[in-house]
Each structure stands twice: as C-alpha cells, then as structure tokens.
Amino acid sequence: MEPNVLKRIACQSCLLAAVISASVLSYPGSACAADGVDTRSKLTVQATADSKVAPDSVTLRFAIESREEKVTDAAQKTSEQIAQVVQFLKDQGIEAKDIRTESIVLSPIYPQGQKGQYSKQRSSMQASQGLSDLFGDSTPQRATQTEAPQPSVRDELQQNQPIGFSASRQLTIMVRNIKQFETVYTGILERGVNSIAGIQWLNSDQVQHRRAARIKAIAAAREKANDMAGALDAKVARVLSVQETSRGSDPFSNSMQLFGTESSGNSIEAGLMTLSASVQVVFELSDTEFENE
C-alpha cells in the first residue's frame, strides 16, 4: 500500500478517536450518557393545598314524580306540577337561563315479582324442550284430563300488564342570591317536588381561589423537595416537570346530609367551601461536591 494512503487512513483513525473521546468526556450533568440512558438524579414529590371560601350562590337538582293508573294521567300531572314550580321560581326572580330540564322519564309499574315473568317462563319452557331433544325422547305425550292447558303467548302477555305508570322530570336550578335559597327550597317542596338529587355550593370568584390553592401547592412541593434533598446531602437543581393531579368528581354532593334536621328548623347552612389543588413535581438533584467543582 502506498505511503500516502496509509498516512490518510491513520489521520482518519485519529480523528474518529478524538470524536469518541469528546463524547465520553461530555458534561456529566447532561440528560443522557453515551449509551442513551438518563443518568440524572431525580426527586418526585406530591403536594396538596386548600383554599376555604364562603359560597355566594347554589345549584340544586331536584325532580317531581307522579304515579297514576294511566300513562297520560301520570304525564299530565307531572307537567302541571313542573309548570307550577317553574312559575314560582320565576316569581322569585330566578331567570329562565338558570332553570334547566335534565331528564324526562316515563316507565311502567308492574306488580311485585311480575316484571319479566313472560321471558322467564318462555326460556324455561325452551330449555326443557331442548333437554328432551338431547336425550332422544320423541315419544308423543298424551294430554290427560287432569293436565292444565298451556297458556298461549297472548295469554301470558295479557297477564304481564303494568298496574300503573310513573312519570318524572328532573330539573337543575341556580340560585344566585344564597340568602334566597331556603325560601326557594321550601317553595318547591310545597309545589310537588318529592326528590332532591344533589346540591352544589358555588363562589363567583372560585377560579381565582383555586388558582391560589394551586400556587400554594407548588410552593409546598418545592419546600418538601428542599427538605428531602437536604436530608440526602444534595440540593435541588431545577424543575424537570410539573403536573396537576387533582381528579374531577361529581360536583353534586348528597344534599340530604347538608340539609338541617327538623329540630333545627330545617335551616340550611352553607358553611365554607374547600377548593383543593394537587400537584406532582419532578426535580433534578445535584450533589454539593459537583456544584463546587
């Protein structure tokens, strides 16, 4: 091989070795080592903070249910009672935009233990016929005088008739003046409301209060990270990621536990709302010796 060619190959080998050395001797605090594995020291902490505020409005979910022998009578009675309730709410100054129909349900009422009787009887009969076919019992059976005739499908359907019908409507209203809530609550009960599904206390500035709780949670996470890092003779270098971990839930709580008892005069106490925020923060740690180098 010619000397110039050998010299060129030697120079290329030296250059490749220099590049590999530079990669290995890269900054120790970088995210990934030469083999692609993250070598950073991490600390993950979770923190929660609350903000307690007084509600200034309330949302109530309720329903009216009527049970009558005829379906038209049940539906008409429910409609009439709902109309009275809505008119009462408007007379109290509640605007139409704060009154919303959530659901309309109409269902038959069967005698106890009778609903689905036809389908169960038919499935039992088919199962017994299937067993006869399986064991080859093809001998025709003669009906005796003591045997009762099998009911027809029409007879079974007629026997499985509902004894009445239930018609219900569910509404959600917002009472923006919380001092008016007890009057509204008593008034709708007097006009036929017979089911309370839930209650939600609100604050017109709760977005800002929740924001304050979130900031407090992040500060608590940093304080916790500093305490834990100090116990490990290390210190927090920087934040790698932050995530809010608060989970959504049904805003309507069990209203029957919030309403007062008869001994307290049916007074409704709002108390204080608790607005919570939870965060998960991942910090990068660095030891003291490395920082002093």
Rosetta blueprint (number, residue, H / E / L):
1 M L
2 E L
3 P H
4 N H
5 V H
6 L H
7 K H
8 R H
9 I H
10 A H
11 C H
12 Q H
13 S H
14 C H
15 L H
16 L H
17 A H
18 A H
19 V H
20 I H
21 S H
22 A H
23 S H
24 V H
25 L L
26 S L
27 Y L
28 P L
29 G L
30 S L
31 A L
32 C E
33 A L
34 A L
35 D L
36 G L
37 V L
38 D E
39 T L
40 R L
41 S E
42 K E
43 L E
44 T E
45 V E
46 Q E
47 A E
48 T E
49 A E
50 D E
51 S E
52 K E
53 V E
54 A L
55 P L
56 D L
57 S E
58 V E
59 T E
60 L E
61 R E
62 F E
63 A E
64 I E
65 E E
66 S E
67 R E
68 E E
69 E L
70 K L
71 V H
72 T H
73 D H
74 A H
75 A H
76 Q H
77 K H
78 T H
79 S H
80 E H
81 Q H
82 I H
83 A H
84 Q H
85 V H
86 V H
87 Q H
88 F H
89 L H
90 K H
91 D H
92 Q L
93 G L
94 I L
95 E L
96 A H
97 K H
98 D H
99 I E
100 R E
101 T E
102 E E
103 S E
104 I E
105 V E
106 L E
107 S E
108 P E
109 I E
110 Y L
111 P L
112 Q L
113 G L
114 Q L
115 K L
116 G L
117 Q H
118 Y H
119 S H
120 K H
121 Q H
122 R H
123 S H
124 S H
125 M H
126 Q H
127 A H
128 S H
129 Q H
130 G H
131 L H
132 S H
133 D H
134 L H
135 F L
136 G L
137 D L
138 S L
139 T L
140 P L
141 Q L
142 R L
143 A L
144 T L
145 Q L
146 T L
147 E L
148 A L
149 P L
150 Q L
151 P L
152 S L
153 V H
154 R H
155 D H
156 E H
157 L H
158 Q H
159 Q H
160 N L
161 Q L
162 P L
163 I L
164 G E
165 F E
166 S E
167 A E
168 S E
169 R E
170 Q E
171 L E
172 T E
173 I E
174 M E
175 V E
176 R L
177 N L
178 I H
179 K H
180 Q H
181 F H
182 E H
183 T H
184 V H
185 Y H
186 T H
187 G H
188 I H
189 L H
190 E H
191 R L
192 G L
193 V L
194 N L
195 S E
196 I E
197 A E
198 G E
199 I E
200 Q E
201 W E
202 L E
203 N L
204 S L
205 D L
206 Q H
207 V H
208 Q H
209 H H
210 R H
211 R H
212 A H
213 A H
214 R H
215 I H
216 K H
217 A H
218 I H
219 A H
220 A H
221 A H
222 R H
223 E H
224 K H
225 A H
226 N H
227 D H
228 M H
229 A H
230 G H
231 A H
232 L L
233 D L
234 A E
235 K E
236 V E
237 A E
238 R E
239 V E
240 L E
241 S E
242 V E
243 Q E
244 E E
245 T L
246 S L
247 R L
248 G L
249 S L
250 D L
251 P L
252 F L
253 S E
254 N L
255 S H
256 M H
257 Q H
258 L H
259 F E
260 G L
261 T L
262 E H
263 S H
264 S H
265 G L
266 N L
267 S L
268 I E
269 E L
270 A L
271 G L
272 L L
273 M E
274 T E
275 L E
276 S E
277 A E
278 S E
279 V E
280 Q E
281 V E
282 V E
283 F E
284 E E
285 L E
286 S E
287 D E
288 T H
289 E H
290 F H
291 E H
292 N H
293 E L
